[in-house]
Amino acid sequence: MTALTASKAGPSFPDWLRDRAAHIDRVLEELLPTAGQAPQRLHEAMRYAVLGGGKRVRAALVYAAGHASCNGTPATEASLDRAAAAIELIHAYSLVHDDLPCMDDDTLRRGRPTVHVQFDEATAMLAGDAMQPLAFELLAGMPTAPALAAQAVTILAHASGSLGMAGGQAIDLGSVGRSLTRDQLQTMHSMKTGAMLAASVTLGGIVAGASSATRQALDAYGRSIGLAFQVVDDILDVTADMASLGKTPGKDAADNKPTYVSLLGLDEARSYARQLGEAAHEAIVPLGEGAERLAQLADFIVFRDR
């Protein structure tokens, strides 16, 4: 694997990723309530949380999986936009809530004050609460077959609920100061971080009407890159500085949280991330050249430095 595989056709991967990030920012800008719409302060906080930058990896995974599954039509592209926006809304809400004093009590996110610092704690809570139903509203309104929209809603609901992201966060909070086995740590991170990344891939396939075989390949890919993302996050919490990370580094160790670095050591954690990246590559071999962007995203996730 290489970090930035050259594209056989079309723009380079860095250019493609920047284009997808700029595109979903425009989509979100249009779909979010305007800051001047009552209640203004709530809508200002929502826009602050969602439009404040970020790598937009989850949105990119939606687009890459969708394009790997079909040639695309205008309706499919519009549905991919809504699915990508929904994923980013759920991700943004999770960050707002994770940063609250009752959770991780963070003051910096994406290089800016966290939402509860910029506004206030109650507004931050409500902003997260409001982003969740908006995400499902976007999925329900996709210009696609009702059965596919229903599948998309179900996938996102499961990935973000007690058996996915929220459940993983609960396990994380309950694990402070405790030693977890490798299996327990993997379960926690597969739920907390991996579930939403895997859902991004699955949603792209659903919206594009992927075949059963393609869905299976995407699911296997999603599980691998979802866990790889968290392993690399654990590594960066130890190795990156605040300027590159955009949030407070070293908090996991300071809060005595179990991580892949604390369990395996830095070198073995890096090796495990590479193994997961290789598994992601192997999973999408049956999809051929159409999965090139997915392969590049796997490399980006494993080798990123922030």
C-alpha positions as CSV (number, residue, x, y, z in Angstrom):
1,M,0.0,0.0,0.0
2,T,1.0,3.6,-0.5
3,A,-0.5,6.6,1.2
4,L,-1.5,8.5,-1.9
5,T,-2.0,6.0,-4.7
6,A,-2.0,7.7,-8.1
7,S,-5.3,7.6,-9.9
8,K,-5.5,5.8,-13.2
9,A,-8.1,8.2,-14.5
10,G,-9.5,11.5,-13.3
11,P,-8.0,13.8,-10.6
12,S,-5.4,12.7,-8.2
13,F,-6.6,11.4,-4.8
14,P,-5.8,14.6,-2.9
15,D,-7.6,16.7,-5.5
16,W,-10.6,14.3,-5.4
17,L,-10.8,14.3,-1.6
18,R,-10.6,18.1,-1.6
19,D,-13.3,18.3,-4.2
20,R,-15.6,15.9,-2.2
21,A,-15.0,17.9,1.0
22,A,-15.8,21.2,-0.8
23,H,-18.9,19.6,-2.4
24,I,-20.4,18.2,0.8
25,D,-19.7,21.5,2.5
26,R,-21.8,23.2,-0.2
27,V,-24.5,20.6,0.3
28,L,-24.6,21.0,4.0
29,E,-24.6,24.8,3.7
30,E,-27.8,24.5,1.7
31,L,-29.5,21.8,3.8
32,L,-28.9,23.3,7.2
33,P,-31.3,25.9,8.6
34,T,-30.0,29.4,8.0
35,A,-28.4,31.2,11.0
36,G,-31.1,33.9,10.7
37,Q,-34.0,31.5,11.1
38,A,-35.5,31.2,14.5
39,P,-34.3,30.0,16.9
40,Q,-31.2,31.8,15.7
41,R,-28.7,30.9,18.4
42,L,-29.5,27.1,18.0
43,H,-29.1,27.3,14.3
44,E,-25.9,29.3,14.6
45,A,-24.5,26.6,16.9
46,M,-25.6,23.8,14.4
47,R,-23.9,25.6,11.5
48,Y,-20.8,26.3,13.7
49,A,-20.5,22.6,14.5
50,V,-21.2,21.2,11.1
51,L,-19.4,23.7,8.8
52,G,-16.3,24.1,10.9
53,G,-14.0,22.0,8.7
54,G,-12.9,18.4,9.1
55,K,-11.6,15.8,6.7
56,R,-15.1,14.7,5.6
57,V,-13.8,11.1,5.3
58,R,-17.3,9.7,6.1
59,A,-18.8,11.7,3.2
60,A,-16.0,10.7,0.9
61,L,-16.7,7.0,1.8
62,V,-20.4,7.4,0.9
63,Y,-19.4,8.8,-2.5
64,A,-16.6,6.3,-3.2
65,A,-18.9,3.3,-2.3
66,G,-21.7,4.7,-4.3
67,H,-19.6,5.2,-7.4
68,A,-18.0,1.8,-7.0
69,S,-21.5,0.2,-7.1
70,C,-23.0,1.8,-10.2
71,N,-22.4,4.3,-13.1
72,G,-24.6,6.9,-11.4
73,T,-27.6,8.9,-12.4
74,P,-28.8,12.4,-11.4
75,A,-31.2,10.8,-8.9
76,T,-28.4,8.6,-7.5
77,E,-26.1,11.7,-7.1
78,A,-28.8,13.6,-5.3
79,S,-29.3,10.7,-3.0
80,L,-25.6,10.3,-2.3
81,D,-25.5,14.0,-1.4
82,R,-28.2,13.5,1.2
83,A,-26.7,10.3,2.5
84,A,-23.3,11.9,2.9
85,A,-24.8,15.0,4.6
86,A,-26.7,12.7,7.0
87,I,-23.5,10.9,8.0
88,E,-21.7,14.2,8.5
89,L,-24.6,15.5,10.7
90,I,-24.5,12.4,12.9
91,H,-20.7,12.7,13.1
92,A,-20.9,16.4,14.0
93,Y,-23.6,15.8,16.7
94,S,-21.4,13.0,18.2
95,L,-18.4,15.4,18.4
96,V,-20.5,18.1,20.1
97,H,-21.8,15.7,22.7
98,D,-18.4,14.0,23.2
99,D,-16.8,17.4,24.0
100,L,-19.4,18.3,26.7
101,P,-18.1,18.5,30.3
102,C,-20.2,15.4,31.2
103,M,-18.3,13.4,28.6
104,D,-14.7,14.2,27.5
105,D,-14.8,17.8,28.6
106,D,-12.8,19.1,25.7
107,T,-12.3,22.8,24.8
108,L,-10.8,22.5,21.3
109,R,-12.2,20.8,18.2
110,R,-10.9,21.2,14.6
111,G,-8.7,24.0,15.8
112,R,-11.5,26.0,17.2
113,P,-13.3,26.3,20.6
114,T,-15.8,23.5,21.1
115,V,-19.5,24.3,20.7
116,H,-20.2,24.4,24.4
117,V,-17.3,26.9,24.9
118,Q,-18.3,29.0,21.9
119,F,-21.9,29.1,22.9
120,D,-23.0,27.4,26.1
121,E,-23.5,23.9,27.4
122,A,-27.3,23.8,26.9
123,T,-27.1,25.2,23.4
124,A,-24.5,22.6,22.5
125,M,-26.7,19.8,23.8
126,L,-29.7,21.1,21.8
127,A,-27.6,21.5,18.7
128,G,-26.6,17.9,18.8
129,D,-30.2,16.9,19.5
130,A,-31.4,18.8,16.5
131,M,-28.8,17.4,14.1
132,Q,-29.9,13.8,14.7
133,P,-33.5,14.1,13.4
134,L,-32.3,16.3,10.5
135,A,-30.0,13.5,9.4
136,F,-32.9,11.0,9.2
137,E,-35.1,13.6,7.5
138,L,-32.6,13.9,4.8
139,L,-32.4,10.1,4.3
140,A,-36.2,9.8,4.2
141,G,-36.4,12.5,1.5
142,M,-33.9,10.9,-0.8
143,P,-35.1,10.7,-4.5
144,T,-34.8,6.9,-4.5
145,A,-37.0,3.8,-4.1
146,P,-38.8,3.9,-0.7
147,A,-37.4,0.5,0.2
148,L,-33.9,1.8,-0.3
149,A,-34.6,4.9,1.8
150,A,-36.0,2.7,4.6
151,Q,-32.9,0.5,4.5
152,A,-30.7,3.6,4.7
153,V,-32.6,4.9,7.7
154,T,-32.3,1.6,9.4
155,I,-28.6,1.3,8.8
156,L,-27.8,4.8,10.1
157,A,-30.1,4.3,13.2
158,H,-28.5,1.1,14.1
159,A,-24.9,2.4,13.6
160,S,-25.6,5.5,15.8
161,G,-27.6,3.8,18.5
162,S,-26.9,1.7,21.6
163,L,-25.5,-1.2,19.6
164,G,-23.3,1.2,17.7
165,M,-21.8,4.6,18.3
166,A,-23.7,5.6,21.5
167,G,-23.2,2.1,23.0
168,G,-19.4,2.3,22.2
169,Q,-19.2,5.7,23.9
170,A,-21.0,4.3,27.0
171,I,-18.5,1.4,27.1
172,D,-15.6,4.0,26.7
173,L,-16.9,6.1,29.6
174,G,-17.2,3.0,31.8
175,S,-13.7,1.8,30.9
176,V,-11.7,4.7,32.3
177,G,-9.1,3.4,34.6
178,R,-9.8,-0.2,33.7
179,S,-7.7,-2.7,31.8
180,L,-9.5,-4.2,28.8
181,T,-8.6,-7.3,26.8
182,R,-7.9,-6.9,23.1
183,D,-11.3,-8.4,22.2
184,Q,-13.0,-6.0,24.6
185,L,-11.2,-3.0,23.2
186,Q,-12.0,-4.1,19.6
187,T,-15.7,-4.4,20.5
188,M,-15.7,-0.9,22.0
189,H,-14.0,0.7,19.1
190,S,-15.9,-1.2,16.5
191,M,-19.0,0.3,18.0
192,K,-17.8,3.8,19.0
193,T,-16.0,4.7,15.8
194,G,-16.1,1.8,13.4
195,A,-19.9,1.5,13.2
196,M,-20.4,5.0,11.6
197,L,-17.5,4.6,9.2
198,A,-18.8,1.2,8.1
199,A,-22.3,2.7,7.8
200,S,-20.9,5.4,5.5
201,V,-19.7,2.7,3.1
202,T,-22.9,0.7,3.4
203,L,-25.1,3.7,2.7
204,G,-23.2,4.5,-0.5
205,G,-23.9,1.0,-1.7
206,I,-27.5,1.1,-0.7
207,V,-28.2,4.4,-2.4
208,A,-26.5,3.2,-5.6
209,G,-28.5,-0.1,-5.6
210,A,-25.4,-2.3,-5.1
211,S,-25.8,-6.1,-5.7
212,S,-25.7,-8.5,-2.8
213,A,-22.1,-9.5,-3.7
214,T,-21.0,-5.9,-3.9
215,R,-22.7,-5.2,-0.5
216,Q,-20.8,-8.1,1.1
217,A,-17.5,-6.7,-0.2
218,L,-18.4,-3.2,1.0
219,D,-19.4,-4.5,4.4
220,A,-16.1,-6.3,4.9
221,Y,-14.2,-3.2,3.7
222,G,-16.1,-1.0,6.0
223,R,-15.5,-3.1,9.1
224,S,-11.7,-3.0,8.4
225,I,-11.3,0.7,7.7
226,G,-13.7,1.5,10.6
227,L,-11.4,-0.1,13.1
228,A,-8.3,1.1,11.4
229,F,-9.5,4.7,11.8
230,Q,-9.7,4.3,15.6
231,V,-6.3,2.5,15.9
232,V,-4.7,5.4,14.0
233,D,-6.6,7.9,16.2
234,D,-5.1,6.2,19.3
235,I,-1.6,6.5,17.7
236,L,-2.1,10.2,16.8
237,D,-3.2,11.0,20.4
238,V,0.3,10.0,21.4
239,T,2.4,11.2,18.4
240,A,0.7,14.3,17.0
241,D,0.8,17.9,18.3
242,M,-2.2,20.2,18.9
243,A,-1.6,22.2,15.7
244,S,-1.8,19.2,13.4
245,L,-4.5,17.3,15.4
246,G,-6.8,20.2,15.8
247,K,-7.8,19.0,19.3
248,T,-6.1,18.4,22.6
249,P,-3.5,15.6,22.2
250,G,-2.6,13.2,25.0
251,K,-6.1,13.2,26.6
252,D,-6.6,9.5,26.4
253,A,-3.5,8.9,28.5
254,A,-4.3,11.8,30.8
255,D,-7.8,10.4,31.3
256,N,-6.5,6.9,31.8
257,K,-8.5,5.5,28.9
258,P,-7.6,2.1,27.4
259,T,-6.3,2.4,23.8
260,Y,-4.5,0.3,21.3
261,V,-1.3,2.1,22.1
262,S,-1.6,1.4,25.8
263,L,-2.6,-2.2,25.2
264,L,-0.2,-3.1,22.3
265,G,2.5,-0.5,22.3
266,L,3.1,2.1,19.6
267,D,4.9,-0.2,17.1
268,E,2.4,-3.0,17.3
269,A,-0.5,-0.6,17.0
270,R,1.0,0.8,13.8
271,S,1.4,-2.8,12.5
272,Y,-2.2,-3.6,13.3
273,A,-3.4,-0.5,11.5
274,R,-1.5,-1.6,8.4
275,Q,-2.9,-5.1,8.7
276,L,-6.5,-3.7,8.8
277,G,-5.7,-1.5,5.7
278,E,-4.5,-4.6,3.8
279,A,-7.7,-6.4,4.8
280,A,-9.7,-3.5,3.4
281,H,-7.8,-3.7,0.1
282,E,-8.4,-7.4,-0.1
283,A,-12.2,-7.0,0.5
284,I,-12.7,-4.8,-2.5
285,V,-10.6,-6.8,-5.0
286,P,-13.9,-8.3,-6.5
287,L,-15.1,-4.7,-7.3
288,G,-12.2,-4.1,-9.7
289,E,-11.0,-0.6,-10.8
290,G,-14.3,1.0,-9.8
291,A,-13.2,0.7,-6.2
292,E,-10.0,2.7,-6.7
293,R,-11.2,5.6,-4.5
294,L,-12.1,3.2,-1.8
295,A,-8.6,1.7,-1.9
296,Q,-7.1,5.2,-1.8
297,L,-9.3,6.1,1.2
298,A,-8.1,3.0,3.0
299,D,-4.5,4.2,2.5
300,F,-5.4,7.7,3.6
301,I,-7.0,6.4,6.8
302,V,-4.1,4.2,7.7
303,F,-1.2,6.6,6.9
304,R,-2.8,9.9,7.9
305,D,-0.9,12.2,10.3
306,R,-3.8,14.2,11.7
